[in-house]
Amino acid sequence: MEKPLKSRLLAYLQRNHGWIASGELQRLAVKFTTHTPRSVVRRLQEMHESGELERKLIKNHAYYRAKQEMTQADMLAASQDNLRRFEGLPIT
């Protein structure tokens, strides 16, 4: 039995940390599964709407990545950078 498309897409995006074009994900699914490009698009849209994926559009092309979790250290660094920007100090 074939693993569900949603699970396969999410696992692939979690292993590859970066933005990946929807078209590339569609080509991979056609090459390695029995799913159609349209079903890939539907699953990506569903996962974006549910908050599992982040999406950005560049010239009407969708790029996806797994939702990035911020650690406390990341949040602290970001807040310190914002404070420095507000005070007009250089960001280190």
matplotlib code that plots the C-alpha trace (Angstrom):
import matplotlib.pyplot as plt

x = [0.0, 1.3, 2.0, -0.5, 0.5, 0.1, 2.5, 5.1, 5.0, 5.3, 8.2, 10.0, 9.6, 10.8, 14.0, 14.7, 14.9, 14.1, 11.6, 10.7, 8.6, 5.2, 6.1, 9.1, 6.9, 4.4, 7.2, 8.5, 5.1, 4.4, 7.8, 7.7, 4.0, 0.7, -0.6, -1.5, 0.0, -3.5, -3.7, -0.3, -1.5, -4.7, -2.7, -0.2, -3.1, -4.8, -1.6, -1.0, -4.5, -4.2, -0.9, 1.4, 3.2, 4.4, 3.8, 5.2, 4.2, 6.8, 5.4, 2.4, 4.5, 4.0, 6.9, 6.4, 8.4, 7.5, 6.4, 9.5, 9.4, 11.2, 13.2, 13.5, 17.0, 15.7, 12.9, 15.3, 17.8, 14.9, 13.6, 17.1, 17.6, 14.3, 15.2, 18.5, 16.7, 14.3, 17.3, 19.2, 22.1, 23.9, 22.7, 25.5]
y = [0.0, 3.4, 6.0, 8.9, 11.8, 14.3, 12.4, 12.0, 15.7, 16.8, 14.4, 15.6, 19.3, 18.6, 16.9, 19.7, 23.0, 25.7, 26.9, 24.3, 25.2, 23.6, 22.5, 20.6, 18.8, 17.9, 16.5, 14.4, 13.0, 12.1, 10.4, 8.4, 7.9, 7.3, 10.8, 13.5, 17.1, 18.4, 16.2, 17.5, 21.1, 20.2, 18.6, 21.5, 24.0, 22.0, 21.7, 25.5, 26.3, 24.0, 25.7, 22.7, 24.5, 28.0, 29.4, 32.3, 33.5, 34.8, 36.0, 33.7, 30.7, 29.0, 27.9, 25.8, 24.8, 23.0, 25.3, 26.7, 26.6, 29.4, 28.4, 30.7, 31.6, 32.6, 34.7, 36.4, 37.2, 38.6, 40.8, 42.1, 42.9, 44.7, 46.7, 47.7, 48.8, 50.9, 52.5, 53.1, 50.9, 48.6, 45.0, 42.5]
z = [0.0, -1.0, 1.8, 1.7, -0.5, 2.4, 4.6, 1.8, 0.9, 4.6, 5.2, 2.0, 3.0, 6.6, 5.3, 2.8, 4.8, 2.3, -0.2, -2.9, -5.9, -6.3, -9.8, -8.5, -5.9, -8.7, -10.9, -8.0, -7.2, -10.9, -11.1, -7.9, -7.2, -9.0, -8.0, -10.4, -10.3, -9.4, -6.4, -5.2, -5.5, -3.6, -0.7, -0.6, -0.4, 2.4, 4.4, 4.0, 5.1, 8.2, 9.1, 8.5, 5.6, 4.8, 1.3, -0.6, -4.0, -6.5, -9.8, -9.4, -8.6, -5.2, -3.1, 0.0, 3.1, 6.4, 9.1, 10.9, 14.7, 16.5, 19.5, 22.6, 21.5, 18.0, 19.6, 22.0, 19.1, 17.0, 19.8, 20.5, 16.8, 16.7, 19.8, 18.2, 15.0, 17.1, 18.9, 15.7, 16.8, 14.3, 14.4, 15.2]

ax = plt.figure().add_subplot(projection="3d")
ax.plot(x, y, z, "-o")
ax.set_aspect("equal")
plt.show()
